Structure formats: C-alpha cells, structure tokens
C-alpha cells in the first residue's frame, strides 16, 4: 500500500465531484484528500486526489475514472517528478508569554502569521505534508484551537 | 418557431430514430404525455410497473441493437426503474431512461414524489443528466443517445423537471456531439494486433472465449473466420451465446459455473486464451487464481478498464471487436491443430451434455430441448435467472445470431417477460419465447397485461418446480438440504393468464410437451404454458464456488435414455 497522487482534468459542471468521489468510494478506496479548482483551460477544473492503495488497484480506479464522461484525463503521477504542496491554517493559543516563541518557530518554517487576537494567532503554512505535520507538532504544546488543511495539490515538473 | 420542452423532447427522439417508448405516466411527466398524440410515429407501450419498462427497453435494445427508451414519472416511478437500469448497465445494453422530476422551484425541498434520481443512478448509468432548461433538451438527448450506443454501450438517464417540459424554446437539433472526455477507441493498436497474430500463430492449444462484445459489434463473420482459419475451438460466455453457431464443429458451448464440461476442460488445458468482448466475470472464470493456468491471454475489449481487472493479461487490444478481428484475421496463419482439436473432441464425447435421465415428472431440460426442436432453433429465447436460465443456456442449440437474451451481470429474476415483450416489439417477425421459473415469473407477472393490451405475441414457458430452484440447489449441495425459504407456492398460472386475457395451458406429461409448444406457436397472440416439472432437478454440470473450472461436478445419476438428438458435427 502506497499513497498515490492522481491528477484529473475534469469538466467544470455540477455533480462531477460527486461522480468522482462516489466512484472511488465504490471501488473500496479511502480518499486521503481531494482538492479542486479551475485549471488553465476554460471550462476545465483540475483535481488532485490522494488515495492509499496497491498500484494495480489504483490503476483500475484510474481507468474507471477515465470512463466518467466529464473526466477528460487522469494521470497517476506518484512515480513522476512532481511538485506537491499543501496549505494549512492553524489557530494556536497564544498569550503574551508564549507569543514570541511561537513567532520564532513560525519564522523558521517560513510560515506567516496572518491574524492576531488577544489569546490566539492564526498561522498560514505552505509546503509538503511533512513540513506541515512538523510545524503542527511543534505548535501543539501551546494549544491548537483549530486546524484546517487544503489537501495536496500537485503538478508534474515536465 | 418555439416549441415546448415536451415537444422538443419528442422531436429529438424522432431525430434519433426512436419508434417505441415503454412507459408509465404520472404527475411530473403529464405535460409530456399530453403532447405524445401529436407524434404518432412514437409508439407508447404502457407497462404495468416501471421495472417492466426498463427491462422491455433493455430487451428491445438487445434484440435490435438500437437504443431502447423507457419513461417514468418522478419519485417512485424513477425508483422503480433502478433495477432495470442497473441490469442494462451490467450487461452493456444501450438504454435511454427518461424520468420526470418535480418542477425546478421544488427541487431540493423533499416535494411530493421528489427523489434525487441522478444521484441514485450515478453508479449504475454510463452517464446521466438533470436537464434544467428547455433549450438544453436537444443537445442532451443527442449526447445521451451517442453515449448509450457508442463504445461500450450502456444506460443513460435524463431527468427532466415538470416545468421544463412546459417551458418554450427554439428547437434546433445539433449535428454532432462534442464531448471532450468521451472518445471511445474503435481500431486496435496496429503493433498489438501484430503481436497477437504472432501469439496465435505460435500457439499449440488455443481457445477463443467470446462474449457479448461480439454480438454488440456484429462481428459474427469475423469471429467465424478467425476460428475456421486457425482451427480454434470457440467457447462463449453466457451473454456470448449465439455469437457463434452452436452446431459448428468448433463450438464448445458455454464455460463457467454451469458451463459445458468440455469447454471448462479446454480452458484448463489451453496455452492461449483469446478473449473477445468479454470481461472475465467470476461466474465464467471459476476460482480466478486457477483460471487457465497454462495460458497466455490476449484480451480484446472496447473498454480499457476491463483489461487486467480480473485476470492477468499478456496482450491487451483496446478497440471494437469487429475492426480488431478484421485486422487480426489478415495476419493469422491457416492452421489445423489436429492434435488439439482431437483432444477437444474426445472431451466432448466423454462429457456429453444432451443426455437426459429418466424421471417421474417432466424434466425442465427436456422442455427446453423440445422448444428448440419445434422452433428449429429459429427463435429468440429470453430467460429469467436461476435454473431456468442455465437450462435455457445449455439445452437450446443456438444457431442464429443474437438469439439469447438473458440477465447476466445483475442476475435479475423477473427479467424474462418484460424483456421478451421488448424483444418482440423490436423484432415482431421473430418467434420470441420467454423461459421462466415459477419464482422469478411472479416478480413481473403483471406484464402479462402489457402483452395482452398491445397484443405482443410472446410465448411464455414456465418451468414450474415449486421451488426457488437455484437457491434450493445450493441448499441441497452446500447446506445439507435445509430448504429454508425456497419452497414456493404459486398461483394457478393458467387461470392467471386467462384472467389477464391470454390463453394458457398446464402440461404435466412428457407426451403433452411438444403438442403444447406447437399450440402456443400456432396461436396468434401471447400464450402461456405452465410446465409442471421435476421439483428437485439440479443443473449440471456445476463448478462449485471457490473451485477451478477443472473441478467439474457432473450429473451423478445414471443416464438411461438419450431423448434428444446429439449435436450435429458435420459442419465443416
């Protein structure tokens, strides 16, 4: 079992996300993350889907996805040279005593503080999953109030 | 000139060559029904339950190769189509289902008879549409028919809100479709075909496994040419039956759980499987790890997702069967395979099927073989699911292309009567026999009313054993004869037929079988025969679940008397 990154070019129509998600579920896969947004082509969106599974089984899902009428193309880019990023927003508990330490950690990760309130900070961090995981674990001791992650988006380098 | 959405739909259906719609009206589709009389070229056949409409459209589609159309109202009407749509989906049958939906302002409000039918049918359609404007109807109908019939065929659903039927728009039917994400492959890859020819030319013990893809593609001649040129035995799947004449010397019949022993033994021994338009269903392969253990596999299919799904494939060719075989045949050498054909012949002799033992009651397989005899094989057989289906598959000698219609993938009991109605409507010149079990028949028995109202001359043969026979057989073989919930009482089918207004007969003696079949054939309209058969007859041969095809269970009883002519082997 390995994590696979599928990138799909899909028509920007209602119900497409449902078709894709339901097909993956029906073939017995758990979707680790799914991210959708407009692509460079008008009327087409690009989806990045991360699933856990054996390579042959993922290939079967990829072929089934290709059959969805509104799916134009699907590639499993796990093996290729890819750039993958994820964005996370972390609301962390902060007092006057801890604030500067948090800022130091955030700086090291080249993350940003985007909101400050009397008892918390919101941190914005971009990177691969590992980077976000390690920032999260360092901030944990201050008390995480909320966390949200976009899931992976990825492009092939060439 | 502006037309209403309902009129645009009818105009579009006519453009697609639709001649018949199987439907059932209701509130949401009333505006559509209201304009139907303006289009007399669209024949509407009123079914008794929407499941019947979907099966009839499916049967029509399989019998004619054209797209079958069914129509239902919103909510329960749409839900009742679901089994029929799923059935068409699993057997790659081109069906367009049209459902009414509540008016647009009510969508999402749990309105009366509202159901999310596009949501429900996502996994069981090739594609579906919720039509939200009258000016979208023409394009969506065009796309729906294109998708349903091209590539690997399948059902497409159009869900149309009540007020869209009423809304007016200009009618303009598009010339062609442009679907960026849908471009089915027609021709096989040239280099792959060359490699396939090489494998075939080098093979010592090849077999062809032919499926419904051959029938869909109309590749009967191409398949025959390949088989005869290189002398390759042809084995079919259940849905592949009648893609190759069963009285041909090279025909070994069906493989699989209830396949012919000689076919299963040949698959077990072959060094090259040439799979054509089939999908290695588990009922066909037996235990998949032990399937064709000595063989390389060539897989020709129009659906790339079928390649390597169940069985490891040595050489895939994605494309439509007919053009692929045309190209392949040119590169295949003339061969004799004397030794291999001799071996296969020996298995055929040692494991005959058409021997019927003596029994107190009529044997169901005897009934099927007599229908074959009386019709001279010149009929379309539509089966239910279970024992009746297997007997119909095994004991009728299919010589005529596309002459068996059966629910293979979904295995839907009750398919037989409505699908036979659809087949008869599509091919009125043909004799159509529905072969039913007494269990499944009761699931769609109400469609007798449809056959009577429109005088659709289907002939119904009920193999009445008083059991849900296939389940009982499994209980007999694997659950120590604990017959839980399988003994089944039925109505007096003859009186039911008469109540619906068609003639019926009960047959309890062997001597009455042939006269009854002849009487049914002579009668102009629909006719029902209730054959009271041996209650605990099992279907043989059988490969038990979890076993390989070589582990065949043959009829353990002594075969006393051969009542049916042996298969002709003179051809070629």
Boltz contact constraints between the chains, C-beta under 6 A:
constraints:
  - contact:
      token1: [A, 19]
      token2: [B, 122]
      max_distance: 6.0
  - contact:
      token1: [A, 22]
      token2: [B, 122]
      max_distance: 6.0
  - contact:
      token1: [A, 26]
      token2: [B, 123]
      max_distance: 6.0
  - contact:
      token1: [A, 60]
      token2: [B, 309]
      max_distance: 6.0
  - contact:
      token1: [A, 63]
      token2: [B, 304]
      max_distance: 6.0
  - contact:
      token1: [A, 63]
      token2: [B, 305]
      max_distance: 6.0
  - contact:
      token1: [A, 64]
      token2: [B, 305]
      max_distance: 6.0
  - contact:
      token1: [A, 67]
      token2: [B, 305]
      max_distance: 6.0
  - contact:
      token1: [A, 69]
      token2: [B, 127]
      max_distance: 6.0
  - contact:
      token1: [A, 69]
      token2: [B, 181]
      max_distance: 6.0
  - contact:
      token1: [A, 69]
      token2: [B, 182]
      max_distance: 6.0
  - contact:
      token1: [A, 70]
      token2: [B, 181]
      max_distance: 6.0
  - contact:
      token1: [A, 71]
      token2: [B, 181]
      max_distance: 6.0
  - contact:
      token1: [A, 72]
      token2: [B, 180]
      max_distance: 6.0
  - contact:
      token1: [A, 72]
      token2: [B, 181]
      max_distance: 6.0
